[in-house]
């Protein structure tokens, strides 16, 4: 077991993240900077799983938005587009239909898309707050830390972490998370 206390914890962690094939991150907060880092790593082929909170703190919500993309719902899009086009044509006959055109155009934009996470992400319960900061690398290295997955937490604050290399403990932690969250990681 190793431990570290000081600033710039990221300097100590980065090599583990860079060489990992799989990273499981449990943190209440994430910053936009590290959300972008995770997206880049995920798109380059790393298996990443994030468990975080839904706290209404602006920097955290910005990061969660960064981790999402809009996905088109094709059937809704087609139906609403078709109805919007019909009402647009009818609006030339009667101004009353112009109101319906505007309504359906709004509905088209509002309900034809949904947001989904780019990387597998679980938002930990609305009534529960996850405060743990755990980083599991390749299901064998466990890093328990005081640092959130934020720029301040990993680069500026004085933080502490302890690192263990133990596959059994890593699997125990993963199984406990799966049981609490009712998911498969």
C-alpha positions, 0 to 999 in steps of 0.5 A: 500500500502506498500513500501520497499527501500534497498538491498536484495529485494528478501528477501521481495519478495520470500515469495510471489513467494513461496506461489503464484499459479500464477506469472506474471513477466514483466522485461526487464532483467532476469538472469540465476539464476532466470531463473532456479528458474522460471523453478523449480517453473513452473515444480512444478506446479506454473503457470508462465508467463514471459514478457521480452525483447530480448536485446543482453546482454550476461547474459540476452541471457544466461537466455533466452537460459536456459528458452528454450529447443529443440523440435524435429520436427518428420516429418522433422527429419524422412525425413532428416534422410531417405535422409541422410541414402540413400546418405550414402549408395550411398557414398560407390558407388560414393564419390560424394554422400558423399558430399550430405550425409554431407549436409543432416546430417547438414540439419538434425541437423539444421532443425529438431529441434526448440527451445521453451520456457519451461515456457510461455514467450513473448519477447516484440517487436524488435522495442520496449523496455519494461522497466517496472518491474512488478510482479503480484501475483495471479492476486491480488498483484501488485509489481512495482519495480525498480529491474530487475529479476536478481541476482544483481537487487534482491539481491545486488543493492539498489532497491525500490518497492511498493506493492498493494493488489488490484484485480481490478488494477491487472486485469487492468494491465493484460488487458493492457498487453494483449491489447499491446501484442495481447495475452491472459495471 
